[in-house]
């Protein structure tokens, strides 16, 4: 997978956290990212989100990722298209 393909697939991959049935169809499913971590794509994504607060200024990104891709947020739902998720 090229860098451009990875960059294109990443946002839709985060969106599929709300629809786990779509994860097996995601292009990142067979990427080096998944193989290197030896765990399912969903677990890789959740681990990334879980570790965001450890980064400098990561608490804000962590909250945004939880609201946008895991828990849902009323503000996002009010926006047409939200984070680009259907």
Steps between C-alpha positions, in 0.01 A plus 500: 500500500641837402509802729228665289276193526554486877421870535181457298388193697569629853196729548252241376669241721434707810140540392455123483554472877127572526422229242729204581340289226674729249850459649580179307439692176737783593824528300705535819388155614795341317748781555837485673341699781277206591761232435765681709270518801371142460149600595176579318463842337231604749738432791781693331272801453368488856857474635604805298207698639567372854863619482427851366498660849863392543603735218566867568163673469344164428209528742311725258565262209398206720167662587438591134579144385271350764220740414545475125574134446409299810229653719341751266443863578194715471704780340635265236158354434368852450757564228416370154754225436667549841858374474438372152323192632173408336 
